[in-house]
Amino acid sequence: FKYKNLGSDKAVKTAGVMLGLAAPWQKIASHLGREEAELTNVIRTVFKRRNNIVHRGDRELGQETEPREDITYEWTKQAVETIENVCLTLGELVGRRLGELRAMSGSQGATARE
């Protein structure tokens, strides 16, 4: 796993695949009743903004002399809630998939014992 955290849409996808989900973003979006592109765009935008805040004093790369970007409570709340929903959904979907795998494993073990 080349990612240190789930701070990108690609890391979420990789973690989902590694944990047994085919097409994780498609499943997350369907579960939340949202568009996949919208969710991945929110994740990209939030983490780009986070990196600008942490590493560049809240300015775009190459624009360090420009004023800081505005940030609103509403934008922040929406971003945090989206990330929370994605994480909770990923956990729920992985839990279901593990249950399916356990059930398959149990039924195969019962067949082998018969």
N, C-alpha and C positions, 0 to 999 in steps of 0.2 A: 504494500500500500504506500504509494509515493506521497500521499498528503498527510500533513501533520494534524489537520483538523478538517471539519466539514465546511470550511469557509469559501466554498465555490460550488457552483452547480455541478461541475465535473466530479468533485469529491463526493458529493451526495450520491450521484449516479454510481460511481465506483463502489462506494460502501454498500449501496443497495444491491448491486450485482453480486458483490462478494458475499452478501448475506442471503442470497438465494432468490432475489427478485429479478425477473426479466423486465426490462423497460421500466425502471423505478420511477422516473419522472412522469411517465404516462399514467402509472398506477396512482401516484400521489395526486396528480391533477384530477383524475377521475374521482378519487375518494373525496377530495375537497370541493368538487364541482366547479373547478376553475380551469383555465387554459394552461397547458404546459408552458407555452412561451411566456405567458404573464408571470408565472411563478419563477421560472429560471431568470427572467429579466429582473425581477425584484431582488433575487439573491445576488446577481451580478452587480446591480446598482448599489445595493447596501454595502457589499464588501469592497467595492471600489471606493465608495464614500468613506468607509471605515479606514481604509488604507490611506486615503488623502488626509484624513484627520490625524491619524497616528504618525504618519511618516512625512507629511508635507505641510503641517500646520493648517489643515483644512483648505488646501488649494490644489488645483489640478497640476499635474506634472508639467513643469516648464513655465508655470504661471505663479511662482512662489512670491512674486512682488505684488500680485493682484490682491484685492480684498478677499477675506474669507467668504466662503459660501454661506448663505443663510440656511438655517435648518429649523423646521417647525416641529412642534409637539405632535401634530397630526401625522406628519410624514414619518416621524420616528415611531410613533405608536403603531401605525400600519405596518411598517417594516418589521418591527419586533414581533407583532402578532403573526405575520406571514411566516417568519422564520420558525416561530414556536409551532405553528400549525404543520409546517413541513416536517419538523423533527418529530412531533407527536405521531403524525401519520406514518412516517417512515418506521418508527418503532412499532406501531400497531401492525403494519403490513408485514414486517419482518417476523413479528410474533406469530401472526397467522401462518406464514410460510413455514416457520419452524414446527408449528403444530401439525401442518400437513406432512412435513417430512418425517416427524416422529410417528404419525399414524401409518404412513407408508412403511416405515422401518418395522413397526410393530406387527403389521399384517404380513410382512415378508418373513419375519421371525416365526410367526405362528404357522405359516405355510411350511417353513423348513423343519419345524418340530413335528409336523403331522406325518 
